Amino acid sequence: MNIVLCPLSVPVTCPMNEVLTDSMGVILSQTPGSGFPHFETCSWVVKVEPGYNISLTVEHFQTSRQFDELEVYDGPSRQSPLLTTLSGNYSSPLTITSSSNKVYLHWSSDHASSHKGFRIRYAASYCSPPNPPTNGTVHSQTGTKLGSTLRFSCDQGFRLIGQSSATCTRTPQGLYQWNAPVPLCQVVSCGIPGAPVNGTVTGRDYTLGSRAIYQCNVGFQLLSSAPSSVVCQETGRWSPSDTPPRCMPVTCPDLGHSAVEHGRWRLIFGTPNQYDAMMMLICDPGYYYRGQRVIRCQANGTWDYPDPQPACNIISCGELGTPPNGNKIGTLTVYGATAIFSCNTGYTLVGSRVRECMSNGLWSGTLVQCLAGHCGTPDPIVNGQIIGENYNYRGSVVYQCSPGFRLIGVSVRICEQDHRWSGRTPVCVPITCGHPGNPTNGVTQGTQFNLNDIVRFTCNTGYVLQGAVKSHCQANGQWSNALPTCKSEY
């Protein structure tokens, strides 16, 4: 299907000597009642290429025969030969042909009536050269006559939208037209290039030849092999690539090469060795940090080390004095050091004999003292004995009772700092089992109920004893046998 150029319609605004140079077109009279004065005159000059005649086709003509008149001259003015004068109404198409390449039309009307006016189509037997597309050029290869061709092109930086050529053809209505419209020249644009992740892209425009520049956000950098900019090509694509480059995080040196003696770095935020990562210095047990403890990976690829750099120093527990009347072995006071204490002859060591400097900066154990003196001979015990001869501080003795006696009180006494024995002297009391009671219908014989004493059991007349006939008092304060029973003989 051919695409044709529409003939130019020229609505009349009552021009005077308007020159029309296209190979075809339409002339229209002004519609009555459009604000024009009642009387007016209009004129047109149709001028085509030399060597061609002009055909005027009156498509409709409805005017006032008495007051409206159209004069058509075979030439460029009213001095040219008159071809025809038209007035009134014409219902059938009327064709007028000039003998040259110019005609002059003169129209006069008083607009007193409401007639429709006229519509006249003019044409010459060739195709008018079209206007070049904006930002482009038209090239005539074979002229403008029937069968001639045109080629369209766009300026650099623009792409052609439409057909790149057109041929002069004749329509069934006898009109000569190009079989394709004038194409458009659209500016070549590559579109806004994609921005890299963690970056931006900038450019003044994105048309042919323009350059877009990639930049990474703070703390990120382009790969060394990635382009920092792209250029818009005629193909509408960015070169060297449409794909945005990658912005990689800035990395800082591995802290393994900057190890702190007796310490290590621990990640507390971010990704190891990448921009904005934060590391904390952790010292070994027994060491404490000095200086800035937390460092951060900066955008320039370095750690924000303070000056002086952080370090781990060994912990000191402070000096331990030598106790009066005693001695100390060991002069170091730092983590892991030990001190050993002893007392002079006649003095007793109170506290921890060995103390060690711990990771918390404190000495283990308790304060050492060397205490003199003893508690003297402990009080004796009746019906018993004292075992032990250490009467010095912290010495102890044990009280024991003789056979047949039991201890009332604490059996062990300790020599304390105030040179007194702890507690009170215990006592030894005889072991007794108490009266065992009388059996029912019987009697218990005996008056002594202490250790090893014996009692005997008997029944009343008419009763028989069942059980043990005697019992003795044991060392545990219990009788050896339970009470017997007395049962009736009947």
Buried (B, 14 or more C-beta within 10 A) or exposed (E): EEEBBEBEEBEBEBBEEBEBEBBBBBBBBBBBEEEBEEEBEBBBBBBBBEEBBBBBBBEBBBBBEEBBBBBBBBBBEEEBEEBEEBBEBBEEEBEBEBEBBBBBBBBBBBBEBEBBBBBBBBBBBBBBBBEBBEBBEBEEEEBBBEEBBBEBBBEEBBBBEBBEBBBBBEEEEEBBBBBBBBBBBBBBBBEEBEBBEBBEBEBEBBBBEBBBEBBBBEBBBBEEEBBEBBBBBEEBBBEEEEEBBBBBBBBBEEBEEEEBEBBBBEEEEBEEBBBBBBBBBBBBEBBBBBBBBEBBBBBEBEBEEEEEBBBBBBBBBEEBEEBEBBEBEBEEBBBBBEBEBBBEEEBBBBBBEEBBBBBEBEBBBEEBBBBEBBBEEBEEBEBBEBEEEEBBBBBBBEBBBEEBBBBEEEBEBBBBEEBEBEEEBBBBBEBBBEEBEBBEBBEBEBEEBBBEBBBEBBBEEEBEBEBBEBBBBEEEEEBEBEBBBBEEEE
